[in-house]
């Protein structure tokens, strides 16, 4: 008899090695993106970032897309910034380019990052590099505590709804935008387990579904896939 396979939908691109690892454990991963991101490329944005690169300012990142866009405009220049960022892939990319010593603090989510800055003290103003659909957790919390936030939009996010026809045992989500895009054209079976990269994404899922939601214990899409693999290893298909 052929071994039953778990079917997992990943709504964000992941590496082939992780897909292979899952397959070895009886889990088939199908990757289907539900949002598209566009890095903004404008002369005025280049001037702004180039000007900021000459100043020893405090900056914040809560997405890998924002980091990658800013790195493009810096063109190899490494400014003397004090950087606050969310953990996971965002932190890793910052550490590789700016150096780990440039990171003043991290948080598991945008809200946790804001709270870390407030608890740390000494931050009176900062530049927040973000996307056009950023949520209000970080700037809102900081402004409540009198911290000035200069938001600079460096990328745009667009929905890419796609209907799914297969049944999936699990679906992974990495942003509220992807959740909105997915549920705009899809419904799911009541036994499908949903995995969210953070609390904000999990909260958005719960506005659409009463299914079981598992929130990633650590930031990073690879870690969320690992948790999904682990979950289905301990919850085998009943015969």
Biotite code that builds the C-alpha atoms (Angstrom):
import biotite.structure as struc

atoms = struc.array([
    struc.Atom([0.000, 0.000, 0.000], chain_id="A", res_id=1, res_name="UNK", atom_name="CA", element="C"),
    struc.Atom([1.265, 3.429, -0.861], chain_id="A", res_id=2, res_name="UNK", atom_name="CA", element="C"),
    struc.Atom([2.005, 5.544, 2.181], chain_id="A", res_id=3, res_name="UNK", atom_name="CA", element="C"),
    struc.Atom([-0.466, 8.359, 2.786], chain_id="A", res_id=4, res_name="UNK", atom_name="CA", element="C"),
    struc.Atom([1.000, 11.803, 2.254], chain_id="A", res_id=5, res_name="UNK", atom_name="CA", element="C"),
    struc.Atom([0.158, 15.032, 4.021], chain_id="A", res_id=6, res_name="UNK", atom_name="CA", element="C"),
    struc.Atom([-0.501, 17.935, 1.671], chain_id="A", res_id=7, res_name="UNK", atom_name="CA", element="C"),
    struc.Atom([0.824, 21.346, 2.764], chain_id="A", res_id=8, res_name="UNK", atom_name="CA", element="C"),
    struc.Atom([0.231, 24.611, 0.891], chain_id="A", res_id=9, res_name="UNK", atom_name="CA", element="C"),
    struc.Atom([2.920, 27.254, 1.333], chain_id="A", res_id=10, res_name="UNK", atom_name="CA", element="C"),
    struc.Atom([1.754, 30.746, 0.357], chain_id="A", res_id=11, res_name="UNK", atom_name="CA", element="C"),
    struc.Atom([5.275, 32.117, 0.013], chain_id="A", res_id=12, res_name="UNK", atom_name="CA", element="C"),
    struc.Atom([8.298, 30.827, -1.952], chain_id="A", res_id=13, res_name="UNK", atom_name="CA", element="C"),
    struc.Atom([10.676, 28.585, 0.018], chain_id="A", res_id=14, res_name="UNK", atom_name="CA", element="C"),
    struc.Atom([13.890, 26.735, -0.750], chain_id="A", res_id=15, res_name="UNK", atom_name="CA", element="C"),
    struc.Atom([13.940, 23.418, -2.567], chain_id="A", res_id=16, res_name="UNK", atom_name="CA", element="C"),
    struc.Atom([15.921, 21.771, 0.241], chain_id="A", res_id=17, res_name="UNK", atom_name="CA", element="C"),
    struc.Atom([13.062, 22.388, 2.665], chain_id="A", res_id=18, res_name="UNK", atom_name="CA", element="C"),
    struc.Atom([10.565, 20.960, 0.179], chain_id="A", res_id=19, res_name="UNK", atom_name="CA", element="C"),
    struc.Atom([12.763, 17.887, -0.185], chain_id="A", res_id=20, res_name="UNK", atom_name="CA", element="C"),
    struc.Atom([13.109, 17.521, 3.589], chain_id="A", res_id=21, res_name="UNK", atom_name="CA", element="C"),
    struc.Atom([9.336, 17.576, 3.959], chain_id="A", res_id=22, res_name="UNK", atom_name="CA", element="C"),
    struc.Atom([8.923, 14.988, 1.189], chain_id="A", res_id=23, res_name="UNK", atom_name="CA", element="C"),
    struc.Atom([11.291, 12.642, 3.027], chain_id="A", res_id=24, res_name="UNK", atom_name="CA", element="C"),
    struc.Atom([8.949, 12.867, 6.013], chain_id="A", res_id=25, res_name="UNK", atom_name="CA", element="C"),
    struc.Atom([5.830, 12.121, 3.981], chain_id="A", res_id=26, res_name="UNK", atom_name="CA", element="C"),
    struc.Atom([4.705, 15.716, 3.462], chain_id="A", res_id=27, res_name="UNK", atom_name="CA", element="C"),
    struc.Atom([4.127, 17.144, -0.008], chain_id="A", res_id=28, res_name="UNK", atom_name="CA", element="C"),
    struc.Atom([4.548, 20.920, -0.187], chain_id="A", res_id=29, res_name="UNK", atom_name="CA", element="C"),
    struc.Atom([2.915, 22.930, -2.933], chain_id="A", res_id=30, res_name="UNK", atom_name="CA", element="C"),
    struc.Atom([4.075, 26.553, -3.239], chain_id="A", res_id=31, res_name="UNK", atom_name="CA", element="C"),
    struc.Atom([1.587, 29.138, -4.473], chain_id="A", res_id=32, res_name="UNK", atom_name="CA", element="C"),
    struc.Atom([2.063, 32.868, -3.860], chain_id="A", res_id=33, res_name="UNK", atom_name="CA", element="C"),
    struc.Atom([-0.970, 35.008, -3.058], chain_id="A", res_id=34, res_name="UNK", atom_name="CA", element="C"),
    struc.Atom([0.722, 38.407, -3.033], chain_id="A", res_id=35, res_name="UNK", atom_name="CA", element="C"),
    struc.Atom([3.262, 40.178, -5.210], chain_id="A", res_id=36, res_name="UNK", atom_name="CA", element="C"),
    struc.Atom([5.784, 42.687, -3.915], chain_id="A", res_id=37, res_name="UNK", atom_name="CA", element="C"),
    struc.Atom([7.376, 45.409, -5.983], chain_id="A", res_id=38, res_name="UNK", atom_name="CA", element="C"),
    struc.Atom([10.527, 47.149, -4.799], chain_id="A", res_id=39, res_name="UNK", atom_name="CA", element="C"),
    struc.Atom([10.153, 50.846, -5.514], chain_id="A", res_id=40, res_name="UNK", atom_name="CA", element="C"),
    struc.Atom([12.805, 52.277, -7.780], chain_id="A", res_id=41, res_name="UNK", atom_name="CA", element="C"),
    struc.Atom([12.613, 56.073, -7.910], chain_id="A", res_id=42, res_name="UNK", atom_name="CA", element="C"),
    struc.Atom([15.216, 58.809, -8.119], chain_id="A", res_id=43, res_name="UNK", atom_name="CA", element="C"),
    struc.Atom([13.698, 60.739, -5.216], chain_id="A", res_id=44, res_name="UNK", atom_name="CA", element="C"),
    struc.Atom([13.777, 57.642, -3.023], chain_id="A", res_id=45, res_name="UNK", atom_name="CA", element="C"),
    struc.Atom([17.422, 57.111, -3.892], chain_id="A", res_id=46, res_name="UNK", atom_name="CA", element="C"),
    struc.Atom([18.198, 60.682, -2.866], chain_id="A", res_id=47, res_name="UNK", atom_name="CA", element="C"),
    struc.Atom([16.377, 60.268, 0.437], chain_id="A", res_id=48, res_name="UNK", atom_name="CA", element="C"),
    struc.Atom([18.141, 57.013, 1.361], chain_id="A", res_id=49, res_name="UNK", atom_name="CA", element="C"),
    struc.Atom([21.522, 58.304, 0.193], chain_id="A", res_id=50, res_name="UNK", atom_name="CA", element="C"),
    struc.Atom([21.064, 61.382, 2.361], chain_id="A", res_id=51, res_name="UNK", atom_name="CA", element="C"),
    struc.Atom([20.069, 59.300, 5.387], chain_id="A", res_id=52, res_name="UNK", atom_name="CA", element="C"),
    struc.Atom([23.094, 57.062, 4.877], chain_id="A", res_id=53, res_name="UNK", atom_name="CA", element="C"),
    struc.Atom([25.326, 60.002, 5.794], chain_id="A", res_id=54, res_name="UNK", atom_name="CA", element="C"),
    struc.Atom([23.669, 60.469, 9.175], chain_id="A", res_id=55, res_name="UNK", atom_name="CA", element="C"),
    struc.Atom([24.012, 58.358, 12.374], chain_id="A", res_id=56, res_name="UNK", atom_name="CA", element="C"),
    struc.Atom([20.266, 57.784, 12.774], chain_id="A", res_id=57, res_name="UNK", atom_name="CA", element="C"),
    struc.Atom([18.050, 55.125, 14.328], chain_id="A", res_id=58, res_name="UNK", atom_name="CA", element="C"),
    struc.Atom([16.066, 53.035, 11.836], chain_id="A", res_id=59, res_name="UNK", atom_name="CA", element="C"),
    struc.Atom([13.555, 50.207, 12.013], chain_id="A", res_id=60, res_name="UNK", atom_name="CA", element="C"),
    struc.Atom([12.731, 47.308, 9.681], chain_id="A", res_id=61, res_name="UNK", atom_name="CA", element="C"),
    struc.Atom([9.876, 44.830, 10.076], chain_id="A", res_id=62, res_name="UNK", atom_name="CA", element="C"),
    struc.Atom([10.138, 43.102, 6.694], chain_id="A", res_id=63, res_name="UNK", atom_name="CA", element="C"),
    struc.Atom([12.789, 41.504, 4.534], chain_id="A", res_id=64, res_name="UNK", atom_name="CA", element="C"),
    struc.Atom([11.443, 43.318, 1.467], chain_id="A", res_id=65, res_name="UNK", atom_name="CA", element="C"),
    struc.Atom([12.199, 46.683, 3.049], chain_id="A", res_id=66, res_name="UNK", atom_name="CA", element="C"),
    struc.Atom([15.735, 45.590, 3.910], chain_id="A", res_id=67, res_name="UNK", atom_name="CA", element="C"),
    struc.Atom([16.417, 44.346, 0.397], chain_id="A", res_id=68, res_name="UNK", atom_name="CA", element="C"),
    struc.Atom([15.148, 47.573, -1.180], chain_id="A", res_id=69, res_name="UNK", atom_name="CA", element="C"),
    struc.Atom([17.228, 49.799, 1.087], chain_id="A", res_id=70, res_name="UNK", atom_name="CA", element="C"),
    struc.Atom([20.323, 47.673, 0.483], chain_id="A", res_id=71, res_name="UNK", atom_name="CA", element="C"),
    struc.Atom([19.838, 48.161, -3.264], chain_id="A", res_id=72, res_name="UNK", atom_name="CA", element="C"),
    struc.Atom([19.826, 51.939, -2.879], chain_id="A", res_id=73, res_name="UNK", atom_name="CA", element="C"),
    struc.Atom([22.840, 51.929, -0.560], chain_id="A", res_id=74, res_name="UNK", atom_name="CA", element="C"),
    struc.Atom([24.909, 50.271, -3.307], chain_id="A", res_id=75, res_name="UNK", atom_name="CA", element="C"),
    struc.Atom([27.485, 48.830, -0.947], chain_id="A", res_id=76, res_name="UNK", atom_name="CA", element="C"),
    struc.Atom([27.656, 51.817, 1.401], chain_id="A", res_id=77, res_name="UNK", atom_name="CA", element="C"),
    struc.Atom([27.313, 50.795, 5.054], chain_id="A", res_id=78, res_name="UNK", atom_name="CA", element="C"),
    struc.Atom([25.901, 53.682, 7.096], chain_id="A", res_id=79, res_name="UNK", atom_name="CA", element="C"),
    struc.Atom([26.388, 54.103, 10.835], chain_id="A", res_id=80, res_name="UNK", atom_name="CA", element="C"),
    struc.Atom([22.793, 53.379, 11.738], chain_id="A", res_id=81, res_name="UNK", atom_name="CA", element="C"),
    struc.Atom([21.380, 51.987, 14.955], chain_id="A", res_id=82, res_name="UNK", atom_name="CA", element="C"),
    struc.Atom([18.984, 49.342, 13.653], chain_id="A", res_id=83, res_name="UNK", atom_name="CA", element="C"),
    struc.Atom([15.932, 47.804, 15.296], chain_id="A", res_id=84, res_name="UNK", atom_name="CA", element="C"),
    struc.Atom([14.283, 44.905, 13.472], chain_id="A", res_id=85, res_name="UNK", atom_name="CA", element="C"),
    struc.Atom([12.043, 41.883, 13.686], chain_id="A", res_id=86, res_name="UNK", atom_name="CA", element="C"),
    struc.Atom([13.793, 38.569, 14.195], chain_id="A", res_id=87, res_name="UNK", atom_name="CA", element="C"),
    struc.Atom([14.221, 35.866, 11.574], chain_id="A", res_id=88, res_name="UNK", atom_name="CA", element="C"),
    struc.Atom([14.999, 36.506, 7.902], chain_id="A", res_id=89, res_name="UNK", atom_name="CA", element="C"),
    struc.Atom([14.874, 40.289, 8.370], chain_id="A", res_id=90, res_name="UNK", atom_name="CA", element="C"),
    struc.Atom([17.463, 40.215, 11.143], chain_id="A", res_id=91, res_name="UNK", atom_name="CA", element="C"),
    struc.Atom([19.647, 37.780, 9.204], chain_id="A", res_id=92, res_name="UNK", atom_name="CA", element="C"),
    struc.Atom([19.748, 39.994, 6.105], chain_id="A", res_id=93, res_name="UNK", atom_name="CA", element="C"),
    struc.Atom([20.563, 43.070, 8.195], chain_id="A", res_id=94, res_name="UNK", atom_name="CA", element="C"),
    struc.Atom([23.348, 41.254, 10.020], chain_id="A", res_id=95, res_name="UNK", atom_name="CA", element="C"),
    struc.Atom([24.908, 40.097, 6.751], chain_id="A", res_id=96, res_name="UNK", atom_name="CA", element="C"),
    struc.Atom([24.974, 43.593, 5.239], chain_id="A", res_id=97, res_name="UNK", atom_name="CA", element="C"),
    struc.Atom([25.291, 46.025, 8.143], chain_id="A", res_id=98, res_name="UNK", atom_name="CA", element="C"),
    struc.Atom([26.997, 43.700, 10.648], chain_id="A", res_id=99, res_name="UNK", atom_name="CA", element="C"),
    struc.Atom([25.507, 42.231, 13.808], chain_id="A", res_id=100, res_name="UNK", atom_name="CA", element="C"),
    struc.Atom([26.934, 45.099, 15.849], chain_id="A", res_id=101, res_name="UNK", atom_name="CA", element="C"),
    struc.Atom([24.598, 47.507, 14.040], chain_id="A", res_id=102, res_name="UNK", atom_name="CA", element="C"),
    struc.Atom([21.514, 45.795, 15.486], chain_id="A", res_id=103, res_name="UNK", atom_name="CA", element="C"),
    struc.Atom([20.386, 47.582, 18.655], chain_id="A", res_id=104, res_name="UNK", atom_name="CA", element="C"),
    struc.Atom([17.480, 45.260, 19.358], chain_id="A", res_id=105, res_name="UNK", atom_name="CA", element="C"),
    struc.Atom([14.951, 42.830, 17.912], chain_id="A", res_id=106, res_name="UNK", atom_name="CA", element="C"),
    struc.Atom([11.386, 41.672, 18.457], chain_id="A", res_id=107, res_name="UNK", atom_name="CA", element="C"),
    struc.Atom([9.312, 38.686, 17.434], chain_id="A", res_id=108, res_name="UNK", atom_name="CA", element="C"),
    struc.Atom([6.718, 41.022, 15.875], chain_id="A", res_id=109, res_name="UNK", atom_name="CA", element="C"),
    struc.Atom([6.305, 44.698, 15.025], chain_id="A", res_id=110, res_name="UNK", atom_name="CA", element="C"),
    struc.Atom([4.505, 45.298, 18.319], chain_id="A", res_id=111, res_name="UNK", atom_name="CA", element="C"),
    struc.Atom([7.128, 43.414, 20.318], chain_id="A", res_id=112, res_name="UNK", atom_name="CA", element="C"),
    struc.Atom([9.823, 45.449, 18.559], chain_id="A", res_id=113, res_name="UNK", atom_name="CA", element="C"),
    struc.Atom([8.114, 48.708, 19.517], chain_id="A", res_id=114, res_name="UNK", atom_name="CA", element="C"),
    struc.Atom([7.827, 47.566, 23.122], chain_id="A", res_id=115, res_name="UNK", atom_name="CA", element="C"),
    struc.Atom([11.523, 46.643, 23.149], chain_id="A", res_id=116, res_name="UNK", atom_name="CA", element="C"),
    struc.Atom([12.445, 50.142, 21.998], chain_id="A", res_id=117, res_name="UNK", atom_name="CA", element="C"),
    struc.Atom([10.233, 51.736, 24.639], chain_id="A", res_id=118, res_name="UNK", atom_name="CA", element="C"),
    struc.Atom([11.668, 49.527, 27.398], chain_id="A", res_id=119, res_name="UNK", atom_name="CA", element="C"),
    struc.Atom([15.223, 50.197, 26.218], chain_id="A", res_id=120, res_name="UNK", atom_name="CA", element="C"),
    struc.Atom([14.736, 53.944, 26.381], chain_id="A", res_id=121, res_name="UNK", atom_name="CA", element="C"),
    struc.Atom([16.779, 56.666, 24.737], chain_id="A", res_id=122, res_name="UNK", atom_name="CA", element="C"),
    struc.Atom([15.011, 56.441, 21.361], chain_id="A", res_id=123, res_name="UNK", atom_name="CA", element="C"),
    struc.Atom([13.323, 59.773, 20.611], chain_id="A", res_id=124, res_name="UNK", atom_name="CA", element="C"),
    struc.Atom([12.881, 59.478, 16.847], chain_id="A", res_id=125, res_name="UNK", atom_name="CA", element="C"),
    struc.Atom([13.537, 56.984, 14.081], chain_id="A", res_id=126, res_name="UNK", atom_name="CA", element="C"),
    struc.Atom([13.105, 56.237, 10.397], chain_id="A", res_id=127, res_name="UNK", atom_name="CA", element="C"),
    struc.Atom([10.791, 53.324, 9.636], chain_id="A", res_id=128, res_name="UNK", atom_name="CA", element="C"),
    struc.Atom([11.406, 51.682, 6.235], chain_id="A", res_id=129, res_name="UNK", atom_name="CA", element="C"),
    struc.Atom([8.216, 49.846, 5.307], chain_id="A", res_id=130, res_name="UNK", atom_name="CA", element="C"),
    struc.Atom([5.735, 48.791, 2.635], chain_id="A", res_id=131, res_name="UNK", atom_name="CA", element="C"),
    struc.Atom([2.575, 50.545, 1.523], chain_id="A", res_id=132, res_name="UNK", atom_name="CA", element="C"),
    struc.Atom([0.399, 48.105, 3.471], chain_id="A", res_id=133, res_name="UNK", atom_name="CA", element="C"),
    struc.Atom([2.262, 48.164, 6.741], chain_id="A", res_id=134, res_name="UNK", atom_name="CA", element="C"),
    struc.Atom([0.152, 47.754, 9.888], chain_id="A", res_id=135, res_name="UNK", atom_name="CA", element="C"),
    struc.Atom([0.016, 50.385, 12.599], chain_id="A", res_id=136, res_name="UNK", atom_name="CA", element="C"),
    struc.Atom([1.427, 48.367, 15.518], chain_id="A", res_id=137, res_name="UNK", atom_name="CA", element="C"),
    struc.Atom([4.955, 49.774, 15.480], chain_id="A", res_id=138, res_name="UNK", atom_name="CA", element="C"),
    struc.Atom([4.431, 53.450, 14.547], chain_id="A", res_id=139, res_name="UNK", atom_name="CA", element="C"),
    struc.Atom([1.225, 53.651, 16.577], chain_id="A", res_id=140, res_name="UNK", atom_name="CA", element="C"),
    struc.Atom([2.805, 52.269, 19.749], chain_id="A", res_id=141, res_name="UNK", atom_name="CA", element="C"),
    struc.Atom([5.891, 54.456, 19.427], chain_id="A", res_id=142, res_name="UNK", atom_name="CA", element="C"),
    struc.Atom([3.893, 57.619, 18.829], chain_id="A", res_id=143, res_name="UNK", atom_name="CA", element="C"),
    struc.Atom([1.830, 56.857, 21.952], chain_id="A", res_id=144, res_name="UNK", atom_name="CA", element="C"),
    struc.Atom([5.087, 57.120, 23.895], chain_id="A", res_id=145, res_name="UNK", atom_name="CA", element="C"),
    struc.Atom([6.237, 60.328, 22.251], chain_id="A", res_id=146, res_name="UNK", atom_name="CA", element="C"),
    struc.Atom([8.710, 58.745, 19.822], chain_id="A", res_id=147, res_name="UNK", atom_name="CA", element="C"),
    struc.Atom([8.759, 60.437, 16.423], chain_id="A", res_id=148, res_name="UNK", atom_name="CA", element="C"),
    struc.Atom([8.440, 58.089, 13.441], chain_id="A", res_id=149, res_name="UNK", atom_name="CA", element="C"),
    struc.Atom([9.356, 59.099, 9.892], chain_id="A", res_id=150, res_name="UNK", atom_name="CA", element="C"),
    struc.Atom([7.831, 56.439, 7.631], chain_id="A", res_id=151, res_name="UNK", atom_name="CA", element="C"),
    struc.Atom([9.467, 55.846, 4.260], chain_id="A", res_id=152, res_name="UNK", atom_name="CA", element="C"),
    struc.Atom([7.636, 53.473, 1.912], chain_id="A", res_id=153, res_name="UNK", atom_name="CA", element="C"),
    struc.Atom([10.158, 51.458, -0.101], chain_id="A", res_id=154, res_name="UNK", atom_name="CA", element="C"),
    struc.Atom([8.006, 48.682, -1.583], chain_id="A", res_id=155, res_name="UNK", atom_name="CA", element="C"),
    struc.Atom([4.421, 47.953, -2.592], chain_id="A", res_id=156, res_name="UNK", atom_name="CA", element="C"),
    struc.Atom([2.313, 44.857, -2.051], chain_id="A", res_id=157, res_name="UNK", atom_name="CA", element="C"),
    struc.Atom([-0.434, 43.702, -4.416], chain_id="A", res_id=158, res_name="UNK", atom_name="CA", element="C"),
    struc.Atom([-2.923, 40.869, -3.945], chain_id="A", res_id=159, res_name="UNK", atom_name="CA", element="C"),
    struc.Atom([-2.645, 37.858, -6.233], chain_id="A", res_id=160, res_name="UNK", atom_name="CA", element="C"),
    struc.Atom([-5.763, 35.748, -5.537], chain_id="A", res_id=161, res_name="UNK", atom_name="CA", element="C"),
    struc.Atom([-5.757, 32.203, -6.883], chain_id="A", res_id=162, res_name="UNK", atom_name="CA", element="C"),
    struc.Atom([-8.389, 29.531, -6.451], chain_id="A", res_id=163, res_name="UNK", atom_name="CA", element="C"),
    struc.Atom([-7.216, 26.214, -5.061], chain_id="A", res_id=164, res_name="UNK", atom_name="CA", element="C"),
    struc.Atom([-8.945, 23.008, -6.080], chain_id="A", res_id=165, res_name="UNK", atom_name="CA", element="C"),
    struc.Atom([-7.002, 20.498, -3.977], chain_id="A", res_id=166, res_name="UNK", atom_name="CA", element="C"),
    struc.Atom([-7.632, 19.631, -0.339], chain_id="A", res_id=167, res_name="UNK", atom_name="CA", element="C"),
    struc.Atom([-4.748, 20.606, 1.922], chain_id="A", res_id=168, res_name="UNK", atom_name="CA", element="C"),
    struc.Atom([-4.069, 19.249, 5.396], chain_id="A", res_id=169, res_name="UNK", atom_name="CA", element="C"),
    struc.Atom([-2.263, 22.472, 6.253], chain_id="A", res_id=170, res_name="UNK", atom_name="CA", element="C"),
    struc.Atom([-1.710, 25.978, 4.879], chain_id="A", res_id=171, res_name="UNK", atom_name="CA", element="C"),
    struc.Atom([1.054, 28.368, 5.913], chain_id="A", res_id=172, res_name="UNK", atom_name="CA", element="C"),
    struc.Atom([0.572, 32.144, 5.907], chain_id="A", res_id=173, res_name="UNK", atom_name="CA", element="C"),
    struc.Atom([3.305, 34.760, 6.241], chain_id="A", res_id=174, res_name="UNK", atom_name="CA", element="C"),
    struc.Atom([1.413, 38.063, 6.202], chain_id="A", res_id=175, res_name="UNK", atom_name="CA", element="C"),
    struc.Atom([-2.079, 39.484, 6.721], chain_id="A", res_id=176, res_name="UNK", atom_name="CA", element="C"),
    struc.Atom([-2.042, 40.564, 3.053], chain_id="A", res_id=177, res_name="UNK", atom_name="CA", element="C"),
    struc.Atom([-1.617, 36.965, 1.916], chain_id="A", res_id=178, res_name="UNK", atom_name="CA", element="C"),
    struc.Atom([-4.452, 35.902, 4.225], chain_id="A", res_id=179, res_name="UNK", atom_name="CA", element="C"),
    struc.Atom([-6.793, 38.503, 2.699], chain_id="A", res_id=180, res_name="UNK", atom_name="CA", element="C"),
    struc.Atom([-5.820, 37.488, -0.825], chain_id="A", res_id=181, res_name="UNK", atom_name="CA", element="C"),
    struc.Atom([-6.294, 33.766, -0.145], chain_id="A", res_id=182, res_name="UNK", atom_name="CA", element="C"),
    struc.Atom([-9.688, 33.993, 1.512], chain_id="A", res_id=183, res_name="UNK", atom_name="CA", element="C"),
    struc.Atom([-11.010, 36.448, -1.084], chain_id="A", res_id=184, res_name="UNK", atom_name="CA", element="C"),
    struc.Atom([-11.505, 33.503, -3.466], chain_id="A", res_id=185, res_name="UNK", atom_name="CA", element="C"),
    struc.Atom([-11.148, 30.364, -1.324], chain_id="A", res_id=186, res_name="UNK", atom_name="CA", element="C"),
    struc.Atom([-12.913, 28.404, 1.390], chain_id="A", res_id=187, res_name="UNK", atom_name="CA", element="C"),
    struc.Atom([-11.267, 25.589, 3.321], chain_id="A", res_id=188, res_name="UNK", atom_name="CA", element="C"),
    struc.Atom([-12.300, 22.308, 4.891], chain_id="A", res_id=189, res_name="UNK", atom_name="CA", element="C"),
    struc.Atom([-12.893, 22.407, 8.628], chain_id="A", res_id=190, res_name="UNK", atom_name="CA", element="C"),
    struc.Atom([-10.047, 19.963, 9.289], chain_id="A", res_id=191, res_name="UNK", atom_name="CA", element="C"),
    struc.Atom([-7.344, 22.029, 7.522], chain_id="A", res_id=192, res_name="UNK", atom_name="CA", element="C"),
    struc.Atom([-4.748, 23.290, 10.007], chain_id="A", res_id=193, res_name="UNK", atom_name="CA", element="C"),
    struc.Atom([-3.558, 26.857, 9.439], chain_id="A", res_id=194, res_name="UNK", atom_name="CA", element="C"),
    struc.Atom([-0.054, 28.027, 10.349], chain_id="A", res_id=195, res_name="UNK", atom_name="CA", element="C"),
    struc.Atom([0.719, 31.721, 10.923], chain_id="A", res_id=196, res_name="UNK", atom_name="CA", element="C"),
    struc.Atom([4.148, 33.343, 11.080], chain_id="A", res_id=197, res_name="UNK", atom_name="CA", element="C"),
    struc.Atom([3.071, 35.647, 13.913], chain_id="A", res_id=198, res_name="UNK", atom_name="CA", element="C"),
    struc.Atom([0.207, 36.865, 16.073], chain_id="A", res_id=199, res_name="UNK", atom_name="CA", element="C"),
    struc.Atom([-0.835, 39.590, 13.636], chain_id="A", res_id=200, res_name="UNK", atom_name="CA", element="C"),
    struc.Atom([-1.201, 37.113, 10.786], chain_id="A", res_id=201, res_name="UNK", atom_name="CA", element="C"),
    struc.Atom([-2.997, 34.669, 13.095], chain_id="A", res_id=202, res_name="UNK", atom_name="CA", element="C"),
    struc.Atom([-5.489, 37.346, 14.120], chain_id="A", res_id=203, res_name="UNK", atom_name="CA", element="C"),
    struc.Atom([-6.260, 38.076, 10.474], chain_id="A", res_id=204, res_name="UNK", atom_name="CA", element="C"),
    struc.Atom([-6.828, 34.354, 9.784], chain_id="A", res_id=205, res_name="UNK", atom_name="CA", element="C"),
    struc.Atom([-9.345, 34.197, 12.634], chain_id="A", res_id=206, res_name="UNK", atom_name="CA", element="C"),
    struc.Atom([-11.483, 36.866, 10.959], chain_id="A", res_id=207, res_name="UNK", atom_name="CA", element="C"),
    struc.Atom([-12.073, 34.403, 8.117], chain_id="A", res_id=208, res_name="UNK", atom_name="CA", element="C"),
    struc.Atom([-11.929, 30.947, 9.691], chain_id="A", res_id=209, res_name="UNK", atom_name="CA", element="C"),
    struc.Atom([-12.610, 29.061, 12.916], chain_id="A", res_id=210, res_name="UNK", atom_name="CA", element="C"),
    struc.Atom([-10.094, 26.367, 11.970], chain_id="A", res_id=211, res_name="UNK", atom_name="CA", element="C"),
    struc.Atom([-7.177, 25.485, 14.216], chain_id="A", res_id=212, res_name="UNK", atom_name="CA", element="C"),
    struc.Atom([-4.429, 28.099, 13.946], chain_id="A", res_id=213, res_name="UNK", atom_name="CA", element="C"),
    struc.Atom([-0.854, 27.410, 15.040], chain_id="A", res_id=214, res_name="UNK", atom_name="CA", element="C"),
    struc.Atom([1.342, 30.468, 15.533], chain_id="A", res_id=215, res_name="UNK", atom_name="CA", element="C"),
    struc.Atom([5.052, 30.113, 14.827], chain_id="A", res_id=216, res_name="UNK", atom_name="CA", element="C"),
    struc.Atom([7.142, 30.125, 17.992], chain_id="A", res_id=217, res_name="UNK", atom_name="CA", element="C"),
    struc.Atom([9.956, 32.030, 16.284], chain_id="A", res_id=218, res_name="UNK", atom_name="CA", element="C"),
    struc.Atom([10.067, 34.463, 13.371], chain_id="A", res_id=219, res_name="UNK", atom_name="CA", element="C"),
    struc.Atom([11.149, 33.215, 9.932], chain_id="A", res_id=220, res_name="UNK", atom_name="CA", element="C"),
    struc.Atom([9.281, 31.384, 7.201], chain_id="A", res_id=221, res_name="UNK", atom_name="CA", element="C"),
    struc.Atom([11.676, 28.418, 7.212], chain_id="A", res_id=222, res_name="UNK", atom_name="CA", element="C"),
    struc.Atom([11.017, 27.900, 10.911], chain_id="A", res_id=223, res_name="UNK", atom_name="CA", element="C"),
    struc.Atom([7.253, 27.990, 10.321], chain_id="A", res_id=224, res_name="UNK", atom_name="CA", element="C"),
    struc.Atom([7.572, 25.267, 7.689], chain_id="A", res_id=225, res_name="UNK", atom_name="CA", element="C"),
    struc.Atom([9.697, 23.258, 10.121], chain_id="A", res_id=226, res_name="UNK", atom_name="CA", element="C"),
    struc.Atom([6.950, 23.592, 12.733], chain_id="A", res_id=227, res_name="UNK", atom_name="CA", element="C"),
    struc.Atom([4.335, 22.452, 10.226], chain_id="A", res_id=228, res_name="UNK", atom_name="CA", element="C"),
    struc.Atom([6.470, 19.413, 9.379], chain_id="A", res_id=229, res_name="UNK", atom_name="CA", element="C"),
    struc.Atom([6.892, 18.641, 13.071], chain_id="A", res_id=230, res_name="UNK", atom_name="CA", element="C"),
    struc.Atom([3.159, 19.013, 13.677], chain_id="A", res_id=231, res_name="UNK", atom_name="CA", element="C"),
    struc.Atom([2.211, 16.505, 11.015], chain_id="A", res_id=232, res_name="UNK", atom_name="CA", element="C"),
    struc.Atom([4.926, 14.118, 12.186], chain_id="A", res_id=233, res_name="UNK", atom_name="CA", element="C"),
    struc.Atom([3.177, 13.997, 15.575], chain_id="A", res_id=234, res_name="UNK", atom_name="CA", element="C"),
    struc.Atom([-0.341, 13.988, 14.086], chain_id="A", res_id=235, res_name="UNK", atom_name="CA", element="C"),
    struc.Atom([-0.261, 11.151, 11.537], chain_id="A", res_id=236, res_name="UNK", atom_name="CA", element="C"),
    struc.Atom([-3.143, 10.372, 9.197], chain_id="A", res_id=237, res_name="UNK", atom_name="CA", element="C"),
    struc.Atom([-5.458, 7.857, 10.887], chain_id="A", res_id=238, res_name="UNK", atom_name="CA", element="C"),
    struc.Atom([-5.973, 4.599, 9.038], chain_id="A", res_id=239, res_name="UNK", atom_name="CA", element="C"),
])
